Each structure stands twice: as C-alpha cells, then as structure tokens.
C-alpha cells in the first residue's frame, strides 16, 4: 500500500511530486481573468451608488 495522498480526478503527477493542473484549467483561468478585466456596467455602478447613498442617510 502506498502512503501517498490520492490525487484528485483529472490531475497528473509530475516527477517533482506536485500535481499538475488539468489541460482545461489554463483556459478557464484566462476566461476568469478576462471577466475581471471587463469594466463594470454603468447601470450596475449607478445601482451601487444608490445603495451607498440610502445606507448613509
């Protein structure tokens, strides 16, 4: 029996010992980063401003 911790499904163990992220993880990370880079829609920013104003007064 091996005392090694079982890997999560989809992970590949490298010789260095740390599991490597699955192939699709890079694409998902790029998509997430692109969403973070998008500007906040004006209507959403206005809604946040209204909520801030009503909570202060």
PDB file of N, H, CA, C and O in Angstrom:
ATOM      1  N   UNK A   1       0.836  -1.197   0.000  1.00  0.00           N
ATOM      2  CA  UNK A   1       0.000   0.000   0.000  1.00  0.00           C
ATOM      3  C   UNK A   1       0.870   1.245   0.000  1.00  0.00           C
ATOM      4  O   UNK A   1       1.896   1.311   0.677  1.00  0.00           O
ATOM      5  N   UNK A   2       0.442   2.214  -0.763  1.00  0.00           N
ATOM      6  H   UNK A   2      -0.391   2.161  -1.313  1.00  0.00           H
ATOM      7  CA  UNK A   2       1.169   3.473  -0.842  1.00  0.00           C
ATOM      8  C   UNK A   2       0.619   4.441   0.192  1.00  0.00           C
ATOM      9  O   UNK A   2      -0.590   4.513   0.409  1.00  0.00           O
ATOM     10  N   UNK A   3       1.511   5.178   0.824  1.00  0.00           N
ATOM     11  H   UNK A   3       2.494   5.119   0.648  1.00  0.00           H
ATOM     12  CA  UNK A   3       1.076   6.168   1.808  1.00  0.00           C
ATOM     13  C   UNK A   3       0.815   7.516   1.160  1.00  0.00           C
ATOM     14  O   UNK A   3       0.443   8.472   1.840  1.00  0.00           O
ATOM     15  N   UNK A   4       1.012   7.601  -0.177  1.00  0.00           N
ATOM     16  H   UNK A   4       1.315   6.824  -0.729  1.00  0.00           H
ATOM     17  CA  UNK A   4       0.786   8.866  -0.862  1.00  0.00           C
ATOM     18  C   UNK A   4      -0.683   9.228  -0.840  1.00  0.00           C
ATOM     19  O   UNK A   4      -1.559   8.365  -0.903  1.00  0.00           O
ATOM     20  N   UNK A   5      -0.930  10.509  -0.750  1.00  0.00           N
ATOM     21  H   UNK A   5      -0.218  11.210  -0.699  1.00  0.00           H
ATOM     22  CA  UNK A   5      -2.292  11.025  -0.783  1.00  0.00           C
ATOM     23  C   UNK A   5      -2.852  10.838  -2.194  1.00  0.00           C
ATOM     24  O   UNK A   5      -2.171  11.176  -3.163  1.00  0.00           O
ATOM     25  N   UNK A   6      -4.063  10.313  -2.339  1.00  0.00           N
ATOM     26  H   UNK A   6      -4.616  10.038  -1.552  1.00  0.00           H
ATOM     27  CA  UNK A   6      -4.616  10.130  -3.684  1.00  0.00           C
ATOM     28  C   UNK A   6      -4.826  11.470  -4.379  1.00  0.00           C
ATOM     29  O   UNK A   6      -5.187  12.464  -3.749  1.00  0.00           O
ATOM     30  N   UNK A   7      -4.593  11.477  -5.692  1.00  0.00           N
ATOM     31  H   UNK A   7      -4.300  10.669  -6.204  1.00  0.00           H
ATOM     32  CA  UNK A   7      -4.756  12.702  -6.464  1.00  0.00           C
ATOM     33  C   UNK A   7      -6.225  12.912  -6.790  1.00  0.00           C
ATOM     34  O   UNK A   7      -7.006  11.962  -6.845  1.00  0.00           O
ATOM     35  N   UNK A   8      -6.587  14.166  -7.003  1.00  0.00           N
ATOM     36  H   UNK A   8      -5.953  14.938  -6.958  1.00  0.00           H
ATOM     37  CA  UNK A   8      -7.930  14.482  -7.476  1.00  0.00           C
ATOM     38  C   UNK A   8      -8.065  14.005  -8.907  1.00  0.00           C
ATOM     39  O   UNK A   8      -7.080  13.907  -9.639  1.00  0.00           O
ATOM     40  N   UNK A   9      -9.255  13.718  -9.288  1.00  0.00           N
ATOM     41  H   UNK A   9     -10.056  13.797  -8.694  1.00  0.00           H
ATOM     42  CA  UNK A   9      -9.520  13.268 -10.648  1.00  0.00           C
ATOM     43  C   UNK A   9      -9.105  14.354 -11.647  1.00  0.00           C
ATOM     44  O   UNK A   9      -9.415  15.528 -11.446  1.00  0.00           O
ATOM     45  N   UNK A  10      -8.419  13.979 -12.701  1.00  0.00           N
ATOM     46  H   UNK A  10      -8.166  13.025 -12.864  1.00  0.00           H
ATOM     47  CA  UNK A  10      -8.005  14.937 -13.713  1.00  0.00           C
ATOM     48  C   UNK A  10      -6.621  15.517 -13.488  1.00  0.00           C
ATOM     49  O   UNK A  10      -6.116  16.250 -14.338  1.00  0.00           O
ATOM     50  N   UNK A  11      -6.001  15.207 -12.368  1.00  0.00           N
ATOM     51  H   UNK A  11      -6.411  14.611 -11.677  1.00  0.00           H
ATOM     52  CA  UNK A  11      -4.666  15.725 -12.107  1.00  0.00           C
ATOM     53  C   UNK A  11      -3.621  14.697 -12.519  1.00  0.00           C
ATOM     54  O   UNK A  11      -3.840  13.490 -12.417  1.00  0.00           O
ATOM     55  N   UNK A  12      -2.498  15.191 -12.979  1.00  0.00           N
ATOM     56  H   UNK A  12      -2.320  16.171 -13.062  1.00  0.00           H
ATOM     57  CA  UNK A  12      -1.401  14.334 -13.396  1.00  0.00           C
ATOM     58  C   UNK A  12      -0.223  14.625 -12.480  1.00  0.00           C
ATOM     59  O   UNK A  12       0.135  15.785 -12.272  1.00  0.00           O
ATOM     60  N   UNK A  13       0.382  13.572 -11.932  1.00  0.00           N
ATOM     61  H   UNK A  13       0.092  12.630 -12.102  1.00  0.00           H
ATOM     62  CA  UNK A  13       1.516  13.789 -11.033  1.00  0.00           C
ATOM     63  C   UNK A  13       2.799  13.887 -11.857  1.00  0.00           C
ATOM     64  O   UNK A  13       3.099  13.027 -12.686  1.00  0.00           O
ATOM     65  N   UNK A  14       3.546  14.966 -11.601  1.00  0.00           N
ATOM     66  H   UNK A  14       3.302  15.664 -10.928  1.00  0.00           H
ATOM     67  CA  UNK A  14       4.838  15.152 -12.255  1.00  0.00           C
ATOM     68  C   UNK A  14       5.913  14.503 -11.406  1.00  0.00           C
ATOM     69  O   UNK A  14       5.667  14.136 -10.257  1.00  0.00           O
ATOM     70  N   UNK A  15       7.086  14.364 -11.960  1.00  0.00           N
ATOM     71  H   UNK A  15       7.285  14.663 -12.894  1.00  0.00           H
ATOM     72  CA  UNK A  15       8.181  13.752 -11.217  1.00  0.00           C
ATOM     73  C   UNK A  15       8.572  14.577 -10.000  1.00  0.00           C
ATOM     74  O   UNK A  15       9.100  14.033  -9.030  1.00  0.00           O
ATOM     75  N   UNK A  16       8.318  15.894 -10.035  1.00  0.00           N
ATOM     76  H   UNK A  16       7.888  16.336 -10.823  1.00  0.00           H
ATOM     77  CA  UNK A  16       8.645  16.758  -8.909  1.00  0.00           C
ATOM     78  C   UNK A  16       7.756  16.512  -7.704  1.00  0.00           C
ATOM     79  O   UNK A  16       8.077  16.950  -6.599  1.00  0.00           O
ATOM     80  N   UNK A  17       6.649  15.819  -7.897  1.00  0.00           N
ATOM     81  H   UNK A  17       6.388  15.463  -8.795  1.00  0.00           H
ATOM     82  CA  UNK A  17       5.792  15.466  -6.784  1.00  0.00           C
ATOM     83  C   UNK A  17       4.517  16.273  -6.680  1.00  0.00           C
ATOM     84  O   UNK A  17       3.542  15.798  -6.098  1.00  0.00           O
ATOM     85  N   UNK A  18       4.490  17.491  -7.230  1.00  0.00           N
ATOM     86  H   UNK A  18       5.282  17.877  -7.704  1.00  0.00           H
ATOM     87  CA  UNK A  18       3.271  18.297  -7.150  1.00  0.00           C
ATOM     88  C   UNK A  18       2.352  17.950  -8.309  1.00  0.00           C
ATOM     89  O   UNK A  18       2.819  17.767  -9.433  1.00  0.00           O
ATOM     90  N   UNK A  19       1.046  17.856  -8.054  1.00  0.00           N
ATOM     91  H   UNK A  19       0.666  18.005  -7.141  1.00  0.00           H
ATOM     92  CA  UNK A  19       0.124  17.558  -9.155  1.00  0.00           C
ATOM     93  C   UNK A  19       0.056  18.715 -10.145  1.00  0.00           C
ATOM     94  O   UNK A  19       0.113  19.884  -9.764  1.00  0.00           O
ATOM     95  N   UNK A  20      -0.065  18.366 -11.414  1.00  0.00           N
ATOM     96  H   UNK A  20      -0.111  17.416 -11.724  1.00  0.00           H
ATOM     97  CA  UNK A  20      -0.166  19.369 -12.477  1.00  0.00           C
ATOM     98  C   UNK A  20      -1.640  19.623 -12.746  1.00  0.00           C
ATOM     99  O   UNK A  20      -2.446  18.693 -12.733  1.00  0.00           O
ATOM    100  N   UNK A  21      -1.993  20.872 -12.990  1.00  0.00           N
ATOM    101  H   UNK A  21      -1.338  21.628 -13.001  1.00  0.00           H
ATOM    102  CA  UNK A  21      -3.387  21.224 -13.277  1.00  0.00           C
ATOM    103  C   UNK A  21      -3.812  20.568 -14.589  1.00  0.00           C
ATOM    104  O   UNK A  21      -2.994  20.410 -15.494  1.00  0.00           O
ATOM    105  N   UNK A  22      -5.080  20.187 -14.697  1.00  0.00           N
ATOM    106  H   UNK A  22      -5.744  20.316 -13.961  1.00  0.00           H
ATOM    107  CA  UNK A  22      -5.565  19.608 -15.954  1.00  0.00           C
ATOM    108  C   UNK A  22      -5.484  20.620 -17.093  1.00  0.00           C
ATOM    109  O   UNK A  22      -5.393  21.825 -16.855  1.00  0.00           O
ATOM    110  N   UNK A  23      -5.517  20.124 -18.335  1.00  0.00           N
ATOM    111  H   UNK A  23      -5.591  19.146 -18.528  1.00  0.00           H
ATOM    112  CA  UNK A  23      -5.352  20.977 -19.514  1.00  0.00           C
ATOM    113  C   UNK A  23      -6.361  22.118 -19.565  1.00  0.00           C
ATOM    114  O   UNK A  23      -6.008  23.232 -19.953  1.00  0.00           O
ATOM    115  N   UNK A  24      -7.595  21.865 -19.184  1.00  0.00           N
ATOM    116  H   UNK A  24      -7.882  20.960 -18.868  1.00  0.00           H
ATOM    117  CA  UNK A  24      -8.646  22.867 -19.318  1.00  0.00           C
ATOM    118  C   UNK A  24      -8.505  23.987 -18.291  1.00  0.00           C
ATOM    119  O   UNK A  24      -9.165  25.017 -18.424  1.00  0.00           O
ATOM    120  N   UNK A  25      -7.676  23.817 -17.289  1.00  0.00           N
ATOM    121  H   UNK A  25      -7.140  22.980 -17.181  1.00  0.00           H
ATOM    122  CA  UNK A  25      -7.559  24.820 -16.227  1.00  0.00           C
ATOM    123  C   UNK A  25      -6.992  26.142 -16.745  1.00  0.00           C
ATOM    124  O   UNK A  25      -7.404  27.210 -16.294  1.00  0.00           O
ATOM    125  N   UNK A  26      -6.048  26.079 -17.692  1.00  0.00           N
ATOM    126  H   UNK A  26      -5.712  25.211 -18.059  1.00  0.00           H
ATOM    127  CA  UNK A  26      -5.475  27.317 -18.242  1.00  0.00           C
ATOM    128  C   UNK A  26      -6.532  28.139 -18.956  1.00  0.00           C
ATOM    129  O   UNK A  26      -6.601  29.355 -18.778  1.00  0.00           O
ATOM    130  N   UNK A  27      -7.359  27.483 -19.766  1.00  0.00           N
ATOM    131  H   UNK A  27      -7.303  26.495 -19.911  1.00  0.00           H
ATOM    132  CA  UNK A  27      -8.420  28.191 -20.485  1.00  0.00           C
ATOM    133  C   UNK A  27      -9.423  28.809 -19.532  1.00  0.00           C
ATOM    134  O   UNK A  27      -9.882  29.931 -19.744  1.00  0.00           O
ATOM    135  N   UNK A  28      -9.762  28.079 -18.485  1.00  0.00           N
ATOM    136  H   UNK A  28      -9.389  27.168 -18.313  1.00  0.00           H
ATOM    137  CA  UNK A  28     -10.712  28.587 -17.502  1.00  0.00           C
ATOM    138  C   UNK A  28     -10.130  29.788 -16.765  1.00  0.00           C
ATOM    139  O   UNK A  28     -10.842  30.756 -16.496  1.00  0.00           O
ATOM    140  N   UNK A  29      -8.848  29.734 -16.439  1.00  0.00           N
ATOM    141  H   UNK A  29      -8.269  28.948 -16.658  1.00  0.00           H
ATOM    142  CA  UNK A  29      -8.184  30.855 -15.763  1.00  0.00           C
ATOM    143  C   UNK A  29      -8.159  32.083 -16.665  1.00  0.00           C
ATOM    144  O   UNK A  29      -8.398  33.195 -16.194  1.00  0.00           O
ATOM    145  N   UNK A  30      -7.870  31.898 -17.968  1.00  0.00           N
ATOM    146  H   UNK A  30      -7.675  30.994 -18.350  1.00  0.00           H
ATOM    147  CA  UNK A  30      -7.859  33.031 -18.898  1.00  0.00           C
ATOM    148  C   UNK A  30      -9.250  33.644 -19.013  1.00  0.00           C
ATOM    149  O   UNK A  30      -9.385  34.867 -19.057  1.00  0.00           O
ATOM    150  N   UNK A  31     -10.287  32.805 -19.063  1.00  0.00           N
ATOM    151  H   UNK A  31     -10.177  31.811 -19.027  1.00  0.00           H
ATOM    152  CA  UNK A  31     -11.661  33.306 -19.141  1.00  0.00           C
ATOM    153  C   UNK A  31     -12.005  34.112 -17.890  1.00  0.00           C
ATOM    154  O   UNK A  31     -12.571  35.201 -17.991  1.00  0.00           O
ATOM    155  N   UNK A  32     -11.672  33.591 -16.728  1.00  0.00           N
ATOM    156  H   UNK A  32     -11.212  32.707 -16.646  1.00  0.00           H
ATOM    157  CA  UNK A  32     -11.928  34.281 -15.464  1.00  0.00           C
ATOM    158  C   UNK A  32     -11.212  35.632 -15.434  1.00  0.00           C
ATOM    159  O   UNK A  32     -11.799  36.643 -15.050  1.00  0.00           O
ATOM    160  N   UNK A  33      -9.942  35.643 -15.841  1.00  0.00           N
ATOM    161  H   UNK A  33      -9.465  34.821 -16.153  1.00  0.00           H
ATOM    162  CA  UNK A  33      -9.177  36.894 -15.850  1.00  0.00           C
ATOM    163  C   UNK A  33      -9.774  37.909 -16.818  1.00  0.00           C
ATOM    164  O   UNK A  33      -9.776  39.107 -16.534  1.00  0.00           O
ATOM    165  N   UNK A  34     -10.283  37.440 -17.965  1.00  0.00           N
ATOM    166  H   UNK A  34     -10.281  36.467 -18.196  1.00  0.00           H
ATOM    167  CA  UNK A  34     -10.871  38.374 -18.931  1.00  0.00           C
ATOM    168  C   UNK A  34     -12.154  38.990 -18.378  1.00  0.00           C
ATOM    169  O   UNK A  34     -12.451  40.152 -18.654  1.00  0.00           O
ATOM    170  N   UNK A  35     -12.913  38.225 -17.605  1.00  0.00           N
ATOM    171  H   UNK A  35     -12.672  37.280 -17.381  1.00  0.00           H
ATOM    172  CA  UNK A  35     -14.130  38.765 -16.987  1.00  0.00           C
ATOM    173  C   UNK A  35     -13.761  39.819 -15.945  1.00  0.00           C
ATOM    174  O   UNK A  35     -14.434  40.844 -15.833  1.00  0.00           O
ATOM    175  N   UNK A  36     -12.705  39.575 -15.193  1.00  0.00           N
ATOM    176  H   UNK A  36     -12.158  38.742 -15.285  1.00  0.00           H
ATOM    177  CA  UNK A  36     -12.262  40.559 -14.196  1.00  0.00           C
ATOM    178  C   UNK A  36     -11.806  41.856 -14.844  1.00  0.00           C
ATOM    179  O   UNK A  36     -11.939  42.928 -14.254  1.00  0.00           O
ATOM    180  N   UNK A  37     -11.268  41.762 -16.057  1.00  0.00           N
ATOM    181  H   UNK A  37     -11.160  40.891 -16.536  1.00  0.00           H
ATOM    182  CA  UNK A  37     -10.771  42.947 -16.759  1.00  0.00           C
ATOM    183  C   UNK A  37     -11.885  43.774 -17.386  1.00  0.00           C
ATOM    184  O   UNK A  37     -11.657  44.923 -17.767  1.00  0.00           O
ATOM    185  N   UNK A  38     -13.089  43.211 -17.501  1.00  0.00           N
ATOM    186  H   UNK A  38     -13.274  42.278 -17.192  1.00  0.00           H
ATOM    187  CA  UNK A  38     -14.195  43.946 -18.115  1.00  0.00           C
ATOM    188  C   UNK A  38     -14.648  45.075 -17.190  1.00  0.00           C
ATOM    189  O   UNK A  38     -14.666  44.911 -15.970  1.00  0.00           O
ATOM    190  N   UNK A  39     -15.012  46.217 -17.767  1.00  0.00           N
ATOM    191  H   UNK A  39     -14.997  46.350 -18.757  1.00  0.00           H
ATOM    192  CA  UNK A  39     -15.483  47.331 -16.937  1.00  0.00           C
ATOM    193  C   UNK A  39     -16.852  47.017 -16.323  1.00  0.00           C
ATOM    194  O   UNK A  39     -17.630  46.234 -16.868  1.00  0.00           O
ATOM    195  N   UNK A  40     -17.116  47.633 -15.205  1.00  0.00           N
ATOM    196  H   UNK A  40     -16.484  48.269 -14.763  1.00  0.00           H
ATOM    197  CA  UNK A  40     -18.407  47.483 -14.545  1.00  0.00           C
ATOM    198  C   UNK A  40     -19.465  48.231 -15.354  1.00  0.00           C
ATOM    199  O   UNK A  40     -19.267  49.405 -15.668  1.00  0.00           O
ATOM    200  N   UNK A  41     -20.584  47.586 -15.700  1.00  0.00           N
ATOM    201  H   UNK A  41     -20.745  46.633 -15.445  1.00  0.00           H
ATOM    202  CA  UNK A  41     -21.626  48.287 -16.467  1.00  0.00           C
ATOM    203  C   UNK A  41     -22.121  49.523 -15.715  1.00  0.00           C
ATOM    204  O   UNK A  41     -22.228  49.512 -14.489  1.00  0.00           O
ATOM    205  N   UNK A  42     -22.422  50.592 -16.464  1.00  0.00           N
ATOM    206  H   UNK A  42     -22.335  50.602 -17.460  1.00  0.00           H
ATOM    207  CA  UNK A  42     -22.872  51.851 -15.856  1.00  0.00           C
ATOM    208  C   UNK A  42     -24.099  51.651 -14.982  1.00  0.00           C
ATOM    209  O   UNK A  42     -24.187  52.226 -13.896  1.00  0.00           O
ATOM    210  N   UNK A  43     -25.047  50.843 -15.443  1.00  0.00           N
ATOM    211  H   UNK A  43     -24.975  50.377 -16.325  1.00  0.00           H
ATOM    212  CA  UNK A  43     -26.278  50.648 -14.665  1.00  0.00           C
ATOM    213  C   UNK A  43     -25.981  49.978 -13.328  1.00  0.00           C
ATOM    214  O   UNK A  43     -26.617  50.288 -12.320  1.00  0.00           O
ATOM    215  N   UNK A  44     -25.029  49.072 -13.317  1.00  0.00           N
ATOM    216  H   UNK A  44     -24.512  48.820 -14.136  1.00  0.00           H
ATOM    217  CA  UNK A  44     -24.676  48.403 -12.068  1.00  0.00           C
ATOM    218  C   UNK A  44     -23.955  49.369 -11.133  1.00  0.00           C
ATOM    219  O   UNK A  44     -24.198  49.372  -9.926  1.00  0.00           O
ATOM    220  N   UNK A  45     -23.069  50.188 -11.694  1.00  0.00           N
ATOM    221  H   UNK A  45     -22.872  50.186 -12.674  1.00  0.00           H
ATOM    222  CA  UNK A  45     -22.364  51.185 -10.887  1.00  0.00           C
ATOM    223  C   UNK A  45     -23.352  52.186 -10.286  1.00  0.00           C
ATOM    224  O   UNK A  45     -23.209  52.586  -9.130  1.00  0.00           O
ATOM    225  N   UNK A  46     -24.361  52.592 -11.075  1.00  0.00           N
ATOM    226  H   UNK A  46     -24.478  52.268 -12.014  1.00  0.00           H
ATOM    227  CA  UNK A  46     -25.381  53.518 -10.575  1.00  0.00           C
ATOM    228  C   UNK A  46     -26.190  52.878  -9.450  1.00  0.00           C
ATOM    229  O   UNK A  46     -26.517  53.533  -8.461  1.00  0.00           O
ATOM    230  N   UNK A  47     -26.508  51.610  -9.605  1.00  0.00           N
ATOM    231  H   UNK A  47     -26.242  51.077 -10.409  1.00  0.00           H
ATOM    232  CA  UNK A  47     -27.246  50.902  -8.560  1.00  0.00           C
ATOM    233  C   UNK A  47     -26.433  50.852  -7.271  1.00  0.00           C
ATOM    234  O   UNK A  47     -26.973  51.072  -6.187  1.00  0.00           O
ATOM    235  N   UNK A  48     -25.151  50.567  -7.382  1.00  0.00           N
ATOM    236  H   UNK A  48     -24.712  50.388  -8.262  1.00  0.00           H
ATOM    237  CA  UNK A  48     -24.296  50.552  -6.191  1.00  0.00           C
ATOM    238  C   UNK A  48     -24.230  51.924  -5.530  1.00  0.00           C
ATOM    239  O   UNK A  48     -24.239  52.026  -4.304  1.00  0.00           O
ATOM    240  N   UNK A  49     -24.164  52.982  -6.344  1.00  0.00           N
ATOM    241  H   UNK A  49     -24.157  52.899  -7.341  1.00  0.00           H
ATOM    242  CA  UNK A  49     -24.163  54.344  -5.799  1.00  0.00           C
ATOM    243  C   UNK A  49     -25.455  54.630  -5.038  1.00  0.00           C
ATOM    244  O   UNK A  49     -25.420  55.222  -3.959  1.00  0.00           O
ATOM    245  N   UNK A  50     -26.592  54.215  -5.591  1.00  0.00           N
ATOM    246  H   UNK A  50     -26.621  53.734  -6.467  1.00  0.00           H
ATOM    247  CA  UNK A  50     -27.881  54.425  -4.919  1.00  0.00           C
ATOM    248  C   UNK A  50     -27.934  53.675  -3.596  1.00  0.00           C
ATOM    249  O   UNK A  50     -28.427  54.198  -2.597  1.00  0.00           O
ATOM    250  N   UNK A  51     -27.431  52.465  -3.594  1.00  0.00           N
ATOM    251  H   UNK A  51     -27.030  52.041  -4.406  1.00  0.00           H
ATOM    252  CA  UNK A  51     -27.427  51.679  -2.357  1.00  0.00           C
ATOM    253  C   UNK A  51     -26.530  52.319  -1.308  1.00  0.00           C
ATOM    254  O   UNK A  51     -26.874  52.339  -0.126  1.00  0.00           O
ATOM    255  N   UNK A  52     -25.390  52.839  -1.728  1.00  0.00           N
ATOM    256  H   UNK A  52     -25.111  52.823  -2.688  1.00  0.00           H
ATOM    257  CA  UNK A  52     -24.496  53.528  -0.796  1.00  0.00           C
ATOM    258  C   UNK A  52     -25.151  54.779  -0.233  1.00  0.00           C
ATOM    259  O   UNK A  52     -25.042  55.045   0.964  1.00  0.00           O
ATOM    260  N   UNK A  53     -25.832  55.554  -1.077  1.00  0.00           N
ATOM    261  H   UNK A  53     -25.921  55.338  -2.049  1.00  0.00           H
ATOM    262  CA  UNK A  53     -26.497  56.780  -0.637  1.00  0.00           C
ATOM    263  C   UNK A  53     -27.603  56.479   0.367  1.00  0.00           C
ATOM    264  O   UNK A  53     -27.737  57.184   1.368  1.00  0.00           O
ATOM    265  N   UNK A  54     -28.390  55.449   0.115  1.00  0.00           N
ATOM    266  H   UNK A  54     -28.281  54.876  -0.698  1.00  0.00           H
ATOM    267  CA  UNK A  54     -29.510  55.140   1.007  1.00  0.00           C
ATOM    268  C   UNK A  54     -29.026  54.575   2.341  1.00  0.00           C
ATOM    269  O   UNK A  54     -29.712  54.718   3.353  1.00  0.00           O
ATOM    270  N   UNK A  55     -27.870  53.943   2.356  1.00  0.00           N
ATOM    271  H   UNK A  55     -27.313  53.827   1.533  1.00  0.00           H
ATOM    272  CA  UNK A  55     -27.378  53.384   3.614  1.00  0.00           C
ATOM    273  C   UNK A  55     -26.702  54.428   4.493  1.00  0.00           C
ATOM    274  O   UNK A  55     -26.500  54.196   5.685  1.00  0.00           O
ATOM    275  N   UNK A  56     -26.352  55.566   3.922  1.00  0.00           N
ATOM    276  H   UNK A  56     -26.516  55.754   2.954  1.00  0.00           H
ATOM    277  CA  UNK A  56     -25.707  56.625   4.700  1.00  0.00           C
ATOM    278  C   UNK A  56     -26.679  57.707   5.167  1.00  0.00           C
ATOM    279  O   UNK A  56     -26.287  58.629   5.882  1.00  0.00           O
ATOM    280  N   UNK A  57     -27.909  57.600   4.774  1.00  0.00           N
ATOM    281  H   UNK A  57     -28.228  56.851   4.193  1.00  0.00           H
ATOM    282  CA  UNK A  57     -28.735  58.718   5.149  1.00  0.00           C
ATOM    283  C   UNK A  57     -30.117  58.365   5.383  1.00  0.00           C
ATOM    284  O   UNK A  57     -30.929  59.231   5.711  1.00  0.00           O
TER     285      UNK A  57
END
